[in-house]
Amino acid sequence: MSDSKQPDRLRELQEQVAREKDVSPDTLRRLLAKVEEYSECHRADGLSDDLLNILQDDLSRNPNARKERGLPVRLPPPDDTKESTA
């Protein structure tokens, strides 16, 4: 495969993996970039937290994604401005 076609093929593979894993292509690219960033530093401490944050960001951008993926839907935080009835 020529070097000029490699980026196109890589993009196609990323889109295919994103579809199969049910994540957006942008999220997959962010995940891969984060792994590459940690690889270049030869460290892994904190990688799992960063990857989890990226996935949570993806889910928060698409509120229906939690339902579609069979995940529990989070309730909004309680409103502290209401007076308690104690």
PDB file of N, CA, C and O in Angstrom:
ATOM      1  N   MET A   1       0.855  -1.175   0.000  1.00  0.00           N
ATOM      2  CA  MET A   1       0.000   0.000   0.000  1.00  0.00           C
ATOM      3  C   MET A   1       0.899   1.236   0.000  1.00  0.00           C
ATOM      4  O   MET A   1       1.864   1.299   0.762  1.00  0.00           O
ATOM      5  N   SER A   2       0.597   2.195  -0.830  1.00  0.00           N
ATOM      6  CA  SER A   2       1.422   3.390  -0.901  1.00  0.00           C
ATOM      7  C   SER A   2       1.182   4.268   0.319  1.00  0.00           C
ATOM      8  O   SER A   2       0.139   4.191   0.967  1.00  0.00           O
ATOM      9  N   ASP A   3       2.181   5.110   0.617  1.00  0.00           N
ATOM     10  CA  ASP A   3       2.084   5.990   1.785  1.00  0.00           C
ATOM     11  C   ASP A   3       0.938   6.978   1.677  1.00  0.00           C
ATOM     12  O   ASP A   3       0.386   7.398   2.693  1.00  0.00           O
ATOM     13  N   SER A   4       0.575   7.355   0.461  1.00  0.00           N
ATOM     14  CA  SER A   4      -0.503   8.331   0.293  1.00  0.00           C
ATOM     15  C   SER A   4      -1.871   7.737   0.627  1.00  0.00           C
ATOM     16  O   SER A   4      -2.798   8.477   0.958  1.00  0.00           O
ATOM     17  N   LYS A   5      -2.008   6.430   0.547  1.00  0.00           N
ATOM     18  CA  LYS A   5      -3.293   5.791   0.849  1.00  0.00           C
ATOM     19  C   LYS A   5      -3.390   5.329   2.294  1.00  0.00           C
ATOM     20  O   LYS A   5      -4.472   4.952   2.745  1.00  0.00           O
ATOM     21  N   GLN A   6      -2.284   5.351   3.030  1.00  0.00           N
ATOM     22  CA  GLN A   6      -2.298   4.884   4.408  1.00  0.00           C
ATOM     23  C   GLN A   6      -3.225   5.692   5.313  1.00  0.00           C
ATOM     24  O   GLN A   6      -3.990   5.088   6.065  1.00  0.00           O
ATOM     25  N   PRO A   7      -3.199   7.026   5.280  1.00  0.00           N
ATOM     26  CA  PRO A   7      -4.124   7.776   6.151  1.00  0.00           C
ATOM     27  C   PRO A   7      -5.595   7.468   5.864  1.00  0.00           C
ATOM     28  O   PRO A   7      -6.410   7.398   6.784  1.00  0.00           O
ATOM     29  N   ASP A   8      -5.930   7.283   4.581  1.00  0.00           N
ATOM     30  CA  ASP A   8      -7.308   6.939   4.235  1.00  0.00           C
ATOM     31  C   ASP A   8      -7.681   5.573   4.792  1.00  0.00           C
ATOM     32  O   ASP A   8      -8.774   5.397   5.329  1.00  0.00           O
ATOM     33  N   ARG A   9      -6.797   4.624   4.669  1.00  0.00           N
ATOM     34  CA  ARG A   9      -7.060   3.270   5.181  1.00  0.00           C
ATOM     35  C   ARG A   9      -7.167   3.282   6.704  1.00  0.00           C
ATOM     36  O   ARG A   9      -8.024   2.607   7.274  1.00  0.00           O
ATOM     37  N   LEU A  10      -6.303   4.045   7.358  1.00  0.00           N
ATOM     38  CA  LEU A  10      -6.351   4.159   8.812  1.00  0.00           C
ATOM     39  C   LEU A  10      -7.686   4.760   9.255  1.00  0.00           C
ATOM     40  O   LEU A  10      -8.288   4.298  10.224  1.00  0.00           O
ATOM     41  N   ARG A  11      -8.137   5.775   8.553  1.00  0.00           N
ATOM     42  CA  ARG A  11      -9.416   6.406   8.871  1.00  0.00           C
ATOM     43  C   ARG A  11     -10.567   5.411   8.697  1.00  0.00           C
ATOM     44  O   ARG A  11     -11.478   5.354   9.523  1.00  0.00           O
ATOM     45  N   GLU A  12     -10.517   4.639   7.627  1.00  0.00           N
ATOM     46  CA  GLU A  12     -11.550   3.617   7.390  1.00  0.00           C
ATOM     47  C   GLU A  12     -11.568   2.587   8.518  1.00  0.00           C
ATOM     48  O   GLU A  12     -12.635   2.204   8.997  1.00  0.00           O
ATOM     49  N   LEU A  13     -10.392   2.144   8.936  1.00  0.00           N
ATOM     50  CA  LEU A  13     -10.311   1.171  10.027  1.00  0.00           C
ATOM     51  C   LEU A  13     -10.830   1.762  11.339  1.00  0.00           C
ATOM     52  O   LEU A  13     -11.530   1.086  12.093  1.00  0.00           O
ATOM     53  N   GLN A  14     -10.491   3.010  11.608  1.00  0.00           N
ATOM     54  CA  GLN A  14     -10.977   3.670  12.815  1.00  0.00           C
ATOM     55  C   GLN A  14     -12.498   3.752  12.811  1.00  0.00           C
ATOM     56  O   GLN A  14     -13.140   3.484  13.826  1.00  0.00           O
ATOM     57  N   GLU A  15     -13.071   4.120  11.678  1.00  0.00           N
ATOM     58  CA  GLU A  15     -14.524   4.214  11.583  1.00  0.00           C
ATOM     59  C   GLU A  15     -15.182   2.850  11.745  1.00  0.00           C
ATOM     60  O   GLU A  15     -16.243   2.740  12.359  1.00  0.00           O
ATOM     61  N   GLN A  16     -14.557   1.810  11.196  1.00  0.00           N
ATOM     62  CA  GLN A  16     -15.099   0.461  11.335  1.00  0.00           C
ATOM     63  C   GLN A  16     -15.060   0.015  12.800  1.00  0.00           C
ATOM     64  O   GLN A  16     -16.041  -0.530  13.306  1.00  0.00           O
ATOM     65  N   VAL A  17     -13.953   0.238  13.471  1.00  0.00           N
ATOM     66  CA  VAL A  17     -13.836  -0.137  14.884  1.00  0.00           C
ATOM     67  C   VAL A  17     -14.825   0.662  15.718  1.00  0.00           C
ATOM     68  O   VAL A  17     -15.457   0.115  16.621  1.00  0.00           O
ATOM     69  N   ALA A  18     -14.964   1.944  15.426  1.00  0.00           N
ATOM     70  CA  ALA A  18     -15.903   2.788  16.168  1.00  0.00           C
ATOM     71  C   ALA A  18     -17.329   2.253  16.035  1.00  0.00           C
ATOM     72  O   ALA A  18     -18.070   2.202  17.017  1.00  0.00           O
ATOM     73  N   ARG A  19     -17.709   1.859  14.830  1.00  0.00           N
ATOM     74  CA  ARG A  19     -19.049   1.297  14.615  1.00  0.00           C
ATOM     75  C   ARG A  19     -19.223   0.006  15.398  1.00  0.00           C
ATOM     76  O   ARG A  19     -20.237  -0.196  16.067  1.00  0.00           O
ATOM     77  N   GLU A  20     -18.221  -0.868  15.309  1.00  0.00           N
ATOM     78  CA  GLU A  20     -18.318  -2.172  15.974  1.00  0.00           C
ATOM     79  C   GLU A  20     -18.335  -2.040  17.491  1.00  0.00           C
ATOM     80  O   GLU A  20     -18.974  -2.841  18.173  1.00  0.00           O
ATOM     81  N   LYS A  21     -17.647  -1.045  18.024  1.00  0.00           N
ATOM     82  CA  LYS A  21     -17.578  -0.857  19.479  1.00  0.00           C
ATOM     83  C   LYS A  21     -18.598   0.163  19.975  1.00  0.00           C
ATOM     84  O   LYS A  21     -18.666   0.454  21.169  1.00  0.00           O
ATOM     85  N   ASP A  22     -19.384   0.699  19.058  1.00  0.00           N
ATOM     86  CA  ASP A  22     -20.456   1.627  19.401  1.00  0.00           C
ATOM     87  C   ASP A  22     -19.966   2.885  20.107  1.00  0.00           C
ATOM     88  O   ASP A  22     -20.548   3.324  21.100  1.00  0.00           O
ATOM     89  N   VAL A  23     -18.887   3.456  19.578  1.00  0.00           N
ATOM     90  CA  VAL A  23     -18.404   4.760  20.036  1.00  0.00           C
ATOM     91  C   VAL A  23     -18.276   5.656  18.813  1.00  0.00           C
ATOM     92  O   VAL A  23     -18.186   5.173  17.684  1.00  0.00           O
ATOM     93  N   SER A  24     -18.267   6.942  19.042  1.00  0.00           N
ATOM     94  CA  SER A  24     -18.126   7.849  17.909  1.00  0.00           C
ATOM     95  C   SER A  24     -16.686   7.793  17.391  1.00  0.00           C
ATOM     96  O   SER A  24     -15.762   7.528  18.160  1.00  0.00           O
ATOM     97  N   PRO A  25     -16.496   8.040  16.104  1.00  0.00           N
ATOM     98  CA  PRO A  25     -15.129   8.062  15.560  1.00  0.00           C
ATOM     99  C   PRO A  25     -14.245   9.088  16.280  1.00  0.00           C
ATOM    100  O   PRO A  25     -13.056   8.847  16.489  1.00  0.00           O
ATOM    101  N   ASP A  26     -14.825  10.223  16.654  1.00  0.00           N
ATOM    102  CA  ASP A  26     -14.071  11.242  17.377  1.00  0.00           C
ATOM    103  C   ASP A  26     -13.593  10.705  18.722  1.00  0.00           C
ATOM    104  O   ASP A  26     -12.451  10.942  19.117  1.00  0.00           O
ATOM    105  N   THR A  27     -14.457   9.989  19.420  1.00  0.00           N
ATOM    106  CA  THR A  27     -14.081   9.418  20.715  1.00  0.00           C
ATOM    107  C   THR A  27     -12.973   8.393  20.541  1.00  0.00           C
ATOM    108  O   THR A  27     -12.024   8.367  21.325  1.00  0.00           O
ATOM    109  N   LEU A  28     -13.085   7.553  19.529  1.00  0.00           N
ATOM    110  CA  LEU A  28     -12.037   6.569  19.282  1.00  0.00           C
ATOM    111  C   LEU A  28     -10.710   7.262  18.992  1.00  0.00           C
ATOM    112  O   LEU A  28      -9.671   6.842  19.501  1.00  0.00           O
ATOM    113  N   ARG A  29     -10.733   8.311  18.187  1.00  0.00           N
ATOM    114  CA  ARG A  29      -9.495   9.050  17.896  1.00  0.00           C
ATOM    115  C   ARG A  29      -8.910   9.648  19.171  1.00  0.00           C
ATOM    116  O   ARG A  29      -7.695   9.632  19.367  1.00  0.00           O
ATOM    117  N   ARG A  30      -9.782  10.181  20.045  1.00  0.00           N
ATOM    118  CA  ARG A  30      -9.302  10.742  21.316  1.00  0.00           C
ATOM    119  C   ARG A  30      -8.678   9.655  22.193  1.00  0.00           C
ATOM    120  O   ARG A  30      -7.646   9.879  22.825  1.00  0.00           O
ATOM    121  N   LEU A  31      -9.306   8.484  22.228  1.00  0.00           N
ATOM    122  CA  LEU A  31      -8.764   7.375  23.013  1.00  0.00           C
ATOM    123  C   LEU A  31      -7.391   6.954  22.481  1.00  0.00           C
ATOM    124  O   LEU A  31      -6.448   6.768  23.250  1.00  0.00           O
ATOM    125  N   LEU A  32      -7.292   6.806  21.159  1.00  0.00           N
ATOM    126  CA  LEU A  32      -6.031   6.399  20.555  1.00  0.00           C
ATOM    127  C   LEU A  32      -4.937   7.441  20.775  1.00  0.00           C
ATOM    128  O   LEU A  32      -3.785   7.093  21.035  1.00  0.00           O
ATOM    129  N   ALA A  33      -5.297   8.710  20.670  1.00  0.00           N
ATOM    130  CA  ALA A  33      -4.320   9.782  20.886  1.00  0.00           C
ATOM    131  C   ALA A  33      -3.821   9.767  22.328  1.00  0.00           C
ATOM    132  O   ALA A  33      -2.639  10.002  22.583  1.00  0.00           O
ATOM    133  N   LYS A  34      -4.718   9.493  23.267  1.00  0.00           N
ATOM    134  CA  LYS A  34      -4.325   9.449  24.675  1.00  0.00           C
ATOM    135  C   LYS A  34      -3.380   8.280  24.928  1.00  0.00           C
ATOM    136  O   LYS A  34      -2.388   8.429  25.642  1.00  0.00           O
ATOM    137  N   VAL A  35      -3.678   7.120  24.350  1.00  0.00           N
ATOM    138  CA  VAL A  35      -2.793   5.961  24.508  1.00  0.00           C
ATOM    139  C   VAL A  35      -1.425   6.266  23.891  1.00  0.00           C
ATOM    140  O   VAL A  35      -0.392   5.927  24.468  1.00  0.00           O
ATOM    141  N   GLU A  36      -1.421   6.897  22.733  1.00  0.00           N
ATOM    142  CA  GLU A  36      -0.161   7.252  22.085  1.00  0.00           C
ATOM    143  C   GLU A  36       0.632   8.237  22.940  1.00  0.00           C
ATOM    144  O   GLU A  36       1.851   8.123  23.067  1.00  0.00           O
ATOM    145  N   GLU A  37      -0.071   9.202  23.524  1.00  0.00           N
ATOM    146  CA  GLU A  37       0.586  10.186  24.394  1.00  0.00           C
ATOM    147  C   GLU A  37       1.285   9.489  25.564  1.00  0.00           C
ATOM    148  O   GLU A  37       2.435   9.794  25.878  1.00  0.00           O
ATOM    149  N   TYR A  38       0.593   8.567  26.196  1.00  0.00           N
ATOM    150  CA  TYR A  38       1.190   7.840  27.315  1.00  0.00           C
ATOM    151  C   TYR A  38       2.322   6.933  26.835  1.00  0.00           C
ATOM    152  O   TYR A  38       3.315   6.765  27.542  1.00  0.00           O
ATOM    153  N   SER A  39       2.187   6.349  25.652  1.00  0.00           N
ATOM    154  CA  SER A  39       3.235   5.470  25.119  1.00  0.00           C
ATOM    155  C   SER A  39       4.527   6.238  24.871  1.00  0.00           C
ATOM    156  O   SER A  39       5.621   5.732  25.121  1.00  0.00           O
ATOM    157  N   GLU A  40       4.388   7.459  24.380  1.00  0.00           N
ATOM    158  CA  GLU A  40       5.564   8.276  24.103  1.00  0.00           C
ATOM    159  C   GLU A  40       6.304   8.634  25.387  1.00  0.00           C
ATOM    160  O   GLU A  40       7.520   8.829  25.372  1.00  0.00           O
ATOM    161  N   CYS A  41       5.575   8.720  26.493  1.00  0.00           N
ATOM    162  CA  CYS A  41       6.182   9.046  27.786  1.00  0.00           C
ATOM    163  C   CYS A  41       6.652   7.797  28.520  1.00  0.00           C
ATOM    164  O   CYS A  41       7.259   7.893  29.587  1.00  0.00           O
ATOM    165  N   HIS A  42       6.373   6.627  27.952  1.00  0.00           N
ATOM    166  CA  HIS A  42       6.725   5.340  28.556  1.00  0.00           C
ATOM    167  C   HIS A  42       6.170   5.219  29.975  1.00  0.00           C
ATOM    168  O   HIS A  42       6.866   4.791  30.896  1.00  0.00           O
ATOM    169  N   ARG A  43       4.908   5.603  30.130  1.00  0.00           N
ATOM    170  CA  ARG A  43       4.279   5.461  31.437  1.00  0.00           C
ATOM    171  C   ARG A  43       2.817   5.079  31.230  1.00  0.00           C
ATOM    172  O   ARG A  43       2.253   5.289  30.156  1.00  0.00           O
ATOM    173  N   ALA A  44       2.220   4.520  32.264  1.00  0.00           N
ATOM    174  CA  ALA A  44       0.810   4.133  32.175  1.00  0.00           C
ATOM    175  C   ALA A  44       0.019   4.653  33.368  1.00  0.00           C
ATOM    176  O   ALA A  44      -1.205   4.534  33.399  1.00  0.00           O
ATOM    177  N   ASP A  45       0.707   5.228  34.349  1.00  0.00           N
ATOM    178  CA  ASP A  45       0.025   5.727  35.537  1.00  0.00           C
ATOM    179  C   ASP A  45      -0.967   6.824  35.166  1.00  0.00           C
ATOM    180  O   ASP A  45      -0.584   7.876  34.654  1.00  0.00           O
ATOM    181  N   GLY A  46      -2.244   6.567  35.430  1.00  0.00           N
ATOM    182  CA  GLY A  46      -3.292   7.539  35.136  1.00  0.00           C
ATOM    183  C   GLY A  46      -3.980   7.331  33.800  1.00  0.00           C
ATOM    184  O   GLY A  46      -4.980   7.988  33.513  1.00  0.00           O
ATOM    185  N   LEU A  47      -3.464   6.431  32.983  1.00  0.00           N
ATOM    186  CA  LEU A  47      -4.052   6.207  31.656  1.00  0.00           C
ATOM    187  C   LEU A  47      -5.492   5.737  31.758  1.00  0.00           C
ATOM    188  O   LEU A  47      -6.361   6.239  31.045  1.00  0.00           O
ATOM    189  N   SER A  48      -5.753   4.780  32.636  1.00  0.00           N
ATOM    190  CA  SER A  48      -7.120   4.246  32.727  1.00  0.00           C
ATOM    191  C   SER A  48      -8.106   5.338  33.133  1.00  0.00           C
ATOM    192  O   SER A  48      -9.231   5.368  32.634  1.00  0.00           O
ATOM    193  N   ASP A  49      -7.698   6.237  34.033  1.00  0.00           N
ATOM    194  CA  ASP A  49      -8.581   7.343  34.431  1.00  0.00           C
ATOM    195  C   ASP A  49      -8.845   8.284  33.265  1.00  0.00           C
ATOM    196  O   ASP A  49      -9.975   8.730  33.065  1.00  0.00           O
ATOM    197  N   ASP A  50      -7.806   8.585  32.499  1.00  0.00           N
ATOM    198  CA  ASP A  50      -7.985   9.470  31.344  1.00  0.00           C
ATOM    199  C   ASP A  50      -8.890   8.843  30.291  1.00  0.00           C
ATOM    200  O   ASP A  50      -9.732   9.523  29.705  1.00  0.00           O
ATOM    201  N   LEU A  51      -8.714   7.541  30.052  1.00  0.00           N
ATOM    202  CA  LEU A  51      -9.570   6.861  29.070  1.00  0.00           C
ATOM    203  C   LEU A  51     -11.018   6.824  29.551  1.00  0.00           C
ATOM    204  O   LEU A  51     -11.944   7.023  28.764  1.00  0.00           O
ATOM    205  N   LEU A  52     -11.209   6.572  30.836  1.00  0.00           N
ATOM    206  CA  LEU A  52     -12.556   6.569  31.406  1.00  0.00           C
ATOM    207  C   LEU A  52     -13.202   7.948  31.276  1.00  0.00           C
ATOM    208  O   LEU A  52     -14.388   8.049  30.963  1.00  0.00           O
ATOM    209  N   ASN A  53     -12.435   8.999  31.514  1.00  0.00           N
ATOM    210  CA  ASN A  53     -12.966  10.360  31.374  1.00  0.00           C
ATOM    211  C   ASN A  53     -13.401  10.645  29.937  1.00  0.00           C
ATOM    212  O   ASN A  53     -14.421  11.298  29.717  1.00  0.00           O
ATOM    213  N   ILE A  54     -12.642  10.164  28.972  1.00  0.00           N
ATOM    214  CA  ILE A  54     -13.007  10.358  27.568  1.00  0.00           C
ATOM    215  C   ILE A  54     -14.318   9.638  27.267  1.00  0.00           C
ATOM    216  O   ILE A  54     -15.199  10.196  26.614  1.00  0.00           O
ATOM    217  N   LEU A  55     -14.450   8.400  27.742  1.00  0.00           N
ATOM    218  CA  LEU A  55     -15.688   7.650  27.507  1.00  0.00           C
ATOM    219  C   LEU A  55     -16.877   8.291  28.219  1.00  0.00           C
ATOM    220  O   LEU A  55     -17.974   8.334  27.662  1.00  0.00           O
ATOM    221  N   GLN A  56     -16.679   8.787  29.434  1.00  0.00           N
ATOM    222  CA  GLN A  56     -17.767   9.457  30.146  1.00  0.00           C
ATOM    223  C   GLN A  56     -18.171  10.735  29.430  1.00  0.00           C
ATOM    224  O   GLN A  56     -19.355  11.069  29.379  1.00  0.00           O
ATOM    225  N   ASP A  57     -17.206  11.448  28.879  1.00  0.00           N
ATOM    226  CA  ASP A  57     -17.505  12.650  28.109  1.00  0.00           C
ATOM    227  C   ASP A  57     -18.339  12.301  26.887  1.00  0.00           C
ATOM    228  O   ASP A  57     -19.280  13.017  26.544  1.00  0.00           O
ATOM    229  N   ASP A  58     -17.990  11.194  26.228  1.00  0.00           N
ATOM    230  CA  ASP A  58     -18.757  10.740  25.067  1.00  0.00           C
ATOM    231  C   ASP A  58     -20.198  10.440  25.459  1.00  0.00           C
ATOM    232  O   ASP A  58     -21.129  10.827  24.753  1.00  0.00           O
ATOM    233  N   LEU A  59     -20.383   9.755  26.575  1.00  0.00           N
ATOM    234  CA  LEU A  59     -21.734   9.424  27.033  1.00  0.00           C
ATOM    235  C   LEU A  59     -22.516  10.670  27.435  1.00  0.00           C
ATOM    236  O   LEU A  59     -23.724  10.743  27.210  1.00  0.00           O
ATOM    237  N   SER A  60     -21.839  11.646  28.026  1.00  0.00           N
ATOM    238  CA  SER A  60     -22.552  12.854  28.438  1.00  0.00           C
ATOM    239  C   SER A  60     -22.961  13.710  27.243  1.00  0.00           C
ATOM    240  O   SER A  60     -23.943  14.448  27.309  1.00  0.00           O
ATOM    241  N   ARG A  61     -22.212  13.610  26.162  1.00  0.00           N
ATOM    242  CA  ARG A  61     -22.567  14.356  24.945  1.00  0.00           C
ATOM    243  C   ARG A  61     -23.766  13.741  24.241  1.00  0.00           C
ATOM    244  O   ARG A  61     -24.492  14.434  23.527  1.00  0.00           O
ATOM    245  N   ASN A  62     -23.976  12.451  24.436  1.00  0.00           N
ATOM    246  CA  ASN A  62     -25.069  11.745  23.788  1.00  0.00           C
ATOM    247  C   ASN A  62     -25.918  11.082  24.867  1.00  0.00           C
ATOM    248  O   ASN A  62     -25.686   9.920  25.201  1.00  0.00           O
ATOM    249  N   PRO A  63     -26.906  11.805  25.425  1.00  0.00           N
ATOM    250  CA  PRO A  63     -27.688  11.262  26.534  1.00  0.00           C
ATOM    251  C   PRO A  63     -28.400   9.959  26.210  1.00  0.00           C
ATOM    252  O   PRO A  63     -28.621   9.153  27.114  1.00  0.00           O
ATOM    253  N   ASN A  64     -28.765   9.721  24.969  1.00  0.00           N
ATOM    254  CA  ASN A  64     -29.445   8.477  24.608  1.00  0.00           C
ATOM    255  C   ASN A  64     -28.484   7.293  24.540  1.00  0.00           C
ATOM    256  O   ASN A  64     -28.916   6.140  24.520  1.00  0.00           O
ATOM    257  N   ALA A  65     -27.192   7.572  24.505  1.00  0.00           N
ATOM    258  CA  ALA A  65     -26.213   6.498  24.380  1.00  0.00           C
ATOM    259  C   ALA A  65     -26.255   5.560  25.576  1.00  0.00           C
ATOM    260  O   ALA A  65     -26.060   4.355  25.416  1.00  0.00           O
ATOM    261  N   ARG A  66     -26.504   6.082  26.763  1.00  0.00           N
ATOM    262  CA  ARG A  66     -26.554   5.225  27.948  1.00  0.00           C
ATOM    263  C   ARG A  66     -27.674   4.198  27.812  1.00  0.00           C
ATOM    264  O   ARG A  66     -27.479   3.019  28.110  1.00  0.00           O
ATOM    265  N   LYS A  67     -28.845   4.645  27.364  1.00  0.00           N
ATOM    266  CA  LYS A  67     -29.974   3.721  27.190  1.00  0.00           C
ATOM    267  C   LYS A  67     -29.667   2.707  26.093  1.00  0.00           C
ATOM    268  O   LYS A  67     -29.905   1.510  26.253  1.00  0.00           O
ATOM    269  N   GLU A  68     -29.134   3.203  24.975  1.00  0.00           N
ATOM    270  CA  GLU A  68     -28.846   2.337  23.836  1.00  0.00           C
ATOM    271  C   GLU A  68     -27.835   1.261  24.196  1.00  0.00           C
ATOM    272  O   GLU A  68     -27.891   0.152  23.665  1.00  0.00           O
ATOM    273  N   ARG A  69     -26.909   1.581  25.096  1.00  0.00           N
ATOM    274  CA  ARG A  69     -25.864   0.631  25.482  1.00  0.00           C
ATOM    275  C   ARG A  69     -26.257  -0.197  26.691  1.00  0.00           C
ATOM    276  O   ARG A  69     -25.460  -0.993  27.187  1.00  0.00           O
ATOM    277  N   GLY A  70     -27.496  -0.011  27.175  1.00  0.00           N
ATOM    278  CA  GLY A  70     -27.969  -0.792  28.305  1.00  0.00           C
ATOM    279  C   GLY A  70     -27.363  -0.381  29.629  1.00  0.00           C
ATOM    280  O   GLY A  70     -27.338  -1.170  30.573  1.00  0.00           O
ATOM    281  N   LEU A  71     -26.872   0.855  29.711  1.00  0.00           N
ATOM    282  CA  LEU A  71     -26.278   1.346  30.947  1.00  0.00           C
ATOM    283  C   LEU A  71     -27.329   2.069  31.768  1.00  0.00           C
ATOM    284  O   LEU A  71     -28.295   2.590  31.210  1.00  0.00           O
ATOM    285  N   PRO A  72     -27.160   2.111  33.084  1.00  0.00           N
ATOM    286  CA  PRO A  72     -28.129   2.833  33.900  1.00  0.00           C
ATOM    287  C   PRO A  72     -28.103   4.324  33.568  1.00  0.00           C
ATOM    288  O   PRO A  72     -27.043   4.909  33.350  1.00  0.00           O
ATOM    289  N   VAL A  73     -29.267   4.909  33.535  1.00  0.00           N
ATOM    290  CA  VAL A  73     -29.365   6.339  33.256  1.00  0.00           C
ATOM    291  C   VAL A  73     -29.196   7.067  34.584  1.00  0.00           C
ATOM    292  O   VAL A  73     -29.878   6.760  35.562  1.00  0.00           O
ATOM    293  N   ARG A  74     -28.294   8.018  34.610  1.00  0.00           N
ATOM    294  CA  ARG A  74     -28.040   8.761  35.835  1.00  0.00           C
ATOM    295  C   ARG A  74     -29.132   9.797  36.066  1.00  0.00           C
ATOM    296  O   ARG A  74     -29.597  10.464  35.142  1.00  0.00           O
ATOM    297  N   LEU A  75     -29.519   9.907  37.318  1.00  0.00           N
ATOM    298  CA  LEU A  75     -30.477  10.936  37.683  1.00  0.00           C
ATOM    299  C   LEU A  75     -29.734  12.242  37.887  1.00  0.00           C
ATOM    300  O   LEU A  75     -28.558  12.228  38.249  1.00  0.00           O
ATOM    301  N   PRO A  76     -30.395  13.376  37.662  1.00  0.00           N
ATOM    302  CA  PRO A  76     -29.725  14.654  37.907  1.00  0.00           C
ATOM    303  C   PRO A  76     -29.431  14.797  39.392  1.00  0.00           C
ATOM    304  O   PRO A  76     -30.136  14.213  40.215  1.00  0.00           O
ATOM    305  N   PRO A  77     -28.395  15.569  39.756  1.00  0.00           N
ATOM    306  CA  PRO A  77     -28.075  15.740  41.166  1.00  0.00           C
ATOM    307  C   PRO A  77     -29.231  16.413  41.892  1.00  0.00           C
ATOM    308  O   PRO A  77     -29.985  17.171  41.281  1.00  0.00           O
ATOM    309  N   PRO A  78     -29.382  16.147  43.191  1.00  0.00           N
ATOM    310  CA  PRO A  78     -30.488  16.763  43.929  1.00  0.00           C
ATOM    311  C   PRO A  78     -30.358  18.269  43.953  1.00  0.00           C
ATOM    312  O   PRO A  78     -29.253  18.812  43.961  1.00  0.00           O
ATOM    313  N   ASP A  79     -31.484  18.931  43.963  1.00  0.00           N
ATOM    314  CA  ASP A  79     -31.519  20.386  43.997  1.00  0.00           C
ATOM    315  C   ASP A  79     -31.428  20.828  45.451  1.00  0.00           C
ATOM    316  O   ASP A  79     -32.376  20.655  46.217  1.00  0.00           O
ATOM    317  N   ASP A  80     -30.285  21.399  45.831  1.00  0.00           N
ATOM    318  CA  ASP A  80     -30.059  21.818  47.211  1.00  0.00           C
ATOM    319  C   ASP A  80     -30.747  23.127  47.557  1.00  0.00           C
ATOM    320  O   ASP A  80     -30.737  23.549  48.713  1.00  0.00           O
ATOM    321  N   THR A  81     -31.345  23.773  46.563  1.00  0.00           N
ATOM    322  CA  THR A  81     -31.965  25.071  46.829  1.00  0.00           C
ATOM    323  C   THR A  81     -33.350  24.919  47.455  1.00  0.00           C
ATOM    324  O   THR A  81     -33.885  25.879  48.007  1.00  0.00           O
ATOM    325  N   LYS A  82     -33.927  23.735  47.376  1.00  0.00           N
ATOM    326  CA  LYS A  82     -35.254  23.512  47.956  1.00  0.00           C
ATOM    327  C   LYS A  82     -35.125  23.336  49.462  1.00  0.00           C
ATOM    328  O   LYS A  82     -34.161  22.744  49.948  1.00  0.00           O
ATOM    329  N   GLU A  83     -36.101  23.851  50.193  1.00  0.00           N
ATOM    330  CA  GLU A  83     -36.087  23.686  51.637  1.00  0.00           C
ATOM    331  C   GLU A  83     -36.455  22.255  51.983  1.00  0.00           C
ATOM    332  O   GLU A  83     -37.304  21.643  51.335  1.00  0.00           O
ATOM    333  N   SER A  84     -35.802  21.728  53.016  1.00  0.00           N
ATOM    334  CA  SER A  84     -36.141  20.367  53.424  1.00  0.00           C
ATOM    335  C   SER A  84     -37.442  20.395  54.207  1.00  0.00           C
ATOM    336  O   SER A  84     -37.780  21.402  54.829  1.00  0.00           O
ATOM    337  N   THR A  85     -38.170  19.286  54.173  1.00  0.00           N
ATOM    338  CA  THR A  85     -39.465  19.205  54.846  1.00  0.00           C
ATOM    339  C   THR A  85     -39.339  18.418  56.150  1.00  0.00           C
ATOM    340  O   THR A  85     -40.254  17.681  56.517  1.00  0.00           O
ATOM    341  N   ALA A  86     -38.220  18.568  56.847  1.00  0.00           N
ATOM    342  CA  ALA A  86     -37.994  17.826  58.095  1.00  0.00           C
ATOM    343  C   ALA A  86     -38.649  18.481  59.272  1.00  0.00           C
ATOM    344  O   ALA A  86     -38.550  17.979  60.392  1.00  0.00           O
TER     345      ALA A  86
END
